[in-house]
Amino acid sequence: MAKLGKRTVAARKIIDRNKVYDLESAVKILKTNAKAKFDETIELALNLGVDPRHSDQMVRGVCELPNGTGRTVRVAVFARGDKAEEAKKAGADIVGAEELAEEVQKGNIDFDRCIATPDMMPLVGRLGKVLGPRGMMPNPKVGTVTPDIAKAVAASKGGAVEFRVEKAGVIHVGVGKASFSADKIAQNIKALTQAVIKAKPSGAKGTYVKKISLSSTMGPGMQLDLGSIVSD
């Protein structure tokens, strides 16, 4: 068994894993314990009462975090002509068509988010085996297949995050950085939680949000009280 570091041991003494914390208290403790030499990412995990193996229980969507993610997002856009120029002007990092598809097929994926105009989907569709497993396949349901390229690029650059439930019924999303103020972290958590609740699928039965946990990159997790997040 790996030996725990002094900081981790100290953090675990402060955090009671059997306790359910209100949002304000949890964020305060998290910021106090995020003492790594880098700006730790704040991560939210939602355990949902769904089985994503069934199509009517799949949960996915996009949420524009009010205070961004705190990280630089590289955006690639599949577009031609005027739409390609529109993407470049909006701040897209990579813009292309067949040549971009060739690079992706080779595994050269130097971006974090992929957007496409509707007319490019026959080309982009061939990249499903490469982009799909990475969670980067453009999809109209989350606004990454759209004729409004400028808006999509701006949203991605400004802090829009895509969420999708994993096989175990869990959604993991980074909702900011430890350097953010407590208020900004709380606002982002509330926005994401509300977006996931709004995306509740028709096939979900019983308790939808079973558990919510908050942690930083190097810190232990804390269970959050859902009521303190959605009360207002």
C-alpha positions as CSV (number, residue, x, y, z in Angstrom):
1,M,0.0,0.0,0.0
2,A,1.4,3.4,-1.0
3,K,2.4,5.7,1.8
4,L,0.3,8.8,2.1
5,G,1.9,12.2,2.1
6,K,1.8,14.5,5.1
7,R,-0.5,16.9,3.4
8,T,-3.0,14.2,2.4
9,V,-3.0,12.8,6.0
10,A,-3.6,16.3,7.4
11,A,-6.5,16.9,4.9
12,R,-8.1,13.6,5.8
13,K,-8.0,14.5,9.5
14,I,-10.0,17.7,8.7
15,I,-12.5,16.0,6.4
16,D,-15.1,13.6,7.7
17,R,-15.9,11.2,4.9
18,N,-19.1,10.1,6.6
19,K,-20.4,13.7,6.9
20,V,-22.5,15.6,4.4
21,Y,-21.3,19.2,4.0
22,D,-23.3,22.2,3.0
23,L,-21.8,23.9,-0.1
24,E,-20.4,27.0,1.7
25,S,-18.5,24.9,4.3
26,A,-17.2,22.4,1.7
27,V,-15.8,25.1,-0.6
28,K,-14.1,26.8,2.4
29,I,-12.5,23.6,3.5
30,L,-11.5,22.7,0.0
31,K,-9.7,26.0,-0.6
32,T,-7.9,25.7,2.7
33,N,-6.6,22.3,1.8
34,A,-5.6,22.9,-1.8
35,K,-1.9,23.6,-1.1
36,A,-0.2,21.9,-4.1
37,K,2.5,23.8,-6.0
38,F,0.1,24.2,-8.9
39,D,-3.4,25.6,-9.2
40,E,-5.5,22.6,-8.4
41,T,-8.6,21.9,-10.4
42,I,-11.9,21.8,-8.5
43,E,-13.8,18.6,-9.5
44,L,-17.5,17.8,-9.1
45,A,-18.8,14.2,-9.2
46,L,-22.5,13.4,-9.4
47,N,-23.7,9.9,-8.9
48,L,-27.0,9.5,-10.7
49,G,-29.8,6.9,-10.5
50,V,-29.6,6.0,-14.2
51,D,-28.3,3.2,-16.3
52,P,-26.7,4.7,-19.4
53,R,-26.8,1.4,-21.2
54,H,-30.4,2.3,-21.9
55,S,-30.9,5.1,-24.4
56,D,-33.7,6.7,-22.4
57,Q,-31.4,7.0,-19.4
58,M,-28.5,8.7,-21.1
59,V,-27.6,12.0,-19.5
60,R,-25.5,14.5,-21.5
61,G,-25.5,18.2,-22.1
62,V,-23.5,21.4,-22.0
63,C,-23.3,24.0,-19.3
64,E,-21.8,27.5,-19.5
65,L,-20.1,28.0,-16.2
66,P,-20.6,31.7,-15.1
67,N,-17.0,32.0,-14.1
68,G,-15.3,29.8,-16.6
69,T,-13.1,26.8,-15.9
70,G,-9.8,28.6,-15.3
71,R,-8.1,26.6,-18.0
72,T,-7.2,27.4,-21.6
73,V,-9.3,25.4,-24.0
74,R,-8.0,24.7,-27.5
75,V,-10.9,24.6,-30.0
76,A,-10.8,22.8,-33.4
77,V,-13.5,23.6,-36.0
78,F,-14.5,21.7,-39.1
79,A,-15.7,24.2,-41.6
80,R,-15.2,25.6,-45.1
81,G,-15.3,29.0,-46.8
82,D,-17.1,31.8,-44.9
83,K,-17.7,29.6,-41.9
84,A,-14.0,28.8,-41.6
85,E,-13.2,32.5,-41.6
86,E,-15.9,33.1,-39.0
87,A,-14.4,30.4,-36.8
88,K,-10.9,32.0,-37.1
89,K,-12.2,35.4,-36.2
90,A,-14.1,34.0,-33.2
91,G,-10.8,32.6,-31.9
92,A,-10.7,29.0,-32.9
93,D,-7.2,27.5,-32.6
94,I,-7.5,25.0,-35.5
95,V,-9.8,25.3,-38.5
96,G,-9.9,22.9,-41.5
97,A,-11.7,20.3,-43.4
98,E,-10.1,17.2,-45.2
99,E,-6.6,18.2,-44.0
100,L,-7.8,18.4,-40.4
101,A,-9.6,15.1,-40.7
102,E,-6.3,13.5,-41.9
103,E,-4.4,14.8,-38.9
104,V,-7.1,13.5,-36.5
105,Q,-7.0,10.1,-38.2
106,K,-3.3,10.0,-37.5
107,G,-3.9,10.7,-33.9
108,N,-2.7,14.2,-34.0
109,I,-5.3,15.8,-31.7
110,D,-3.9,19.1,-30.4
111,F,-7.2,20.4,-29.1
112,D,-9.7,20.0,-26.3
113,R,-13.0,20.6,-28.0
114,C,-14.3,19.9,-31.5
115,I,-17.0,21.9,-33.3
116,A,-18.4,21.4,-36.8
117,T,-20.9,23.0,-39.2
118,P,-23.7,20.6,-40.2
119,D,-22.5,20.2,-43.8
120,M,-19.2,18.9,-42.5
121,M,-20.7,15.9,-40.6
122,P,-20.4,13.4,-43.4
123,L,-16.6,14.0,-43.2
124,V,-16.5,14.3,-39.4
125,G,-18.6,11.2,-39.0
126,R,-15.7,9.0,-40.3
127,L,-13.7,10.1,-37.3
128,G,-16.1,8.6,-34.7
129,K,-13.7,5.8,-33.7
130,V,-11.0,8.4,-32.9
131,L,-13.0,11.3,-31.4
132,G,-15.8,9.2,-29.8
133,P,-13.7,7.5,-27.1
134,R,-12.2,10.9,-26.2
135,G,-15.6,12.5,-25.8
136,M,-14.9,14.9,-28.5
137,M,-17.3,13.9,-31.2
138,P,-19.4,16.9,-32.3
139,N,-23.0,16.5,-31.5
140,P,-26.0,18.9,-32.2
141,K,-27.5,18.0,-28.7
142,V,-24.7,19.8,-27.0
143,G,-24.2,22.6,-29.5
144,T,-21.0,21.4,-31.1
145,V,-22.7,20.8,-34.5
146,T,-24.1,24.2,-35.4
147,P,-24.2,26.8,-38.2
148,D,-23.6,29.5,-35.6
149,I,-19.8,28.8,-35.4
150,A,-18.9,32.1,-33.7
151,K,-21.3,31.5,-30.8
152,A,-20.1,27.9,-30.3
153,V,-16.4,28.9,-30.3
154,A,-17.0,31.8,-27.9
155,A,-18.9,29.5,-25.6
156,S,-16.2,26.9,-25.6
157,K,-13.5,29.5,-25.0
158,G,-15.6,31.2,-22.3
159,G,-16.2,28.3,-20.1
160,A,-18.8,26.0,-21.6
161,V,-18.3,22.4,-20.3
162,E,-19.8,19.3,-21.8
163,F,-21.0,16.6,-19.4
164,R,-21.9,13.0,-20.0
165,V,-22.7,10.2,-17.7
166,E,-20.2,7.3,-17.5
167,K,-21.1,3.6,-17.4
168,A,-21.3,3.6,-13.6
169,G,-23.8,6.4,-13.7
170,V,-21.3,9.1,-12.6
171,I,-20.6,12.5,-14.2
172,H,-17.2,14.0,-13.5
173,V,-16.6,17.7,-14.4
174,G,-14.0,20.3,-13.6
175,V,-15.7,23.4,-12.3
176,G,-12.9,25.8,-11.7
177,K,-9.6,26.3,-10.0
178,A,-8.5,26.5,-6.3
179,S,-7.4,30.1,-7.0
180,F,-11.0,31.1,-7.7
181,S,-12.9,32.9,-4.9
182,A,-15.3,30.8,-2.9
183,D,-18.2,32.6,-4.4
184,K,-17.1,31.8,-7.9
185,I,-16.6,28.2,-7.2
186,A,-20.0,27.9,-5.6
187,Q,-21.7,29.7,-8.5
188,N,-20.1,27.2,-11.0
189,I,-21.1,24.2,-8.9
190,K,-24.7,25.5,-8.7
191,A,-24.8,26.1,-12.5
192,L,-23.5,22.6,-13.3
193,T,-25.8,20.9,-10.9
194,Q,-28.8,22.7,-12.2
195,A,-27.8,21.8,-15.8
196,V,-27.5,18.1,-14.9
197,I,-30.9,18.2,-13.1
198,K,-32.5,19.9,-16.1
199,A,-31.0,17.1,-18.3
200,K,-32.9,14.4,-16.4
201,P,-33.8,11.7,-18.9
202,S,-37.4,10.3,-19.3
203,G,-36.3,6.9,-18.3
204,A,-34.8,7.9,-14.9
205,K,-36.8,6.4,-12.1
206,G,-36.5,6.8,-8.3
207,T,-33.9,9.2,-6.9
208,Y,-32.1,10.9,-9.7
209,V,-29.2,12.6,-7.9
210,K,-28.0,10.1,-5.4
211,K,-24.7,11.7,-4.3
212,I,-22.6,14.7,-5.0
213,S,-18.9,14.9,-4.1
214,L,-16.4,17.8,-4.3
215,S,-12.7,17.5,-4.4
216,S,-9.5,19.2,-5.6
217,T,-6.9,17.5,-7.8
218,M,-4.8,16.4,-4.8
219,G,-7.4,16.4,-2.0
220,P,-9.8,13.9,-0.6
221,G,-13.5,14.2,-1.6
222,M,-16.4,15.6,0.5
223,Q,-20.0,14.7,0.1
224,L,-22.3,17.7,-0.5
225,D,-25.8,18.4,0.6
226,L,-27.9,18.7,-2.5
227,G,-30.3,21.0,-0.7
228,S,-27.6,23.6,-0.1
229,I,-26.9,23.7,-3.8
230,V,-30.4,24.0,-5.3
231,S,-32.1,25.8,-2.4
232,D,-32.2,29.1,-4.2
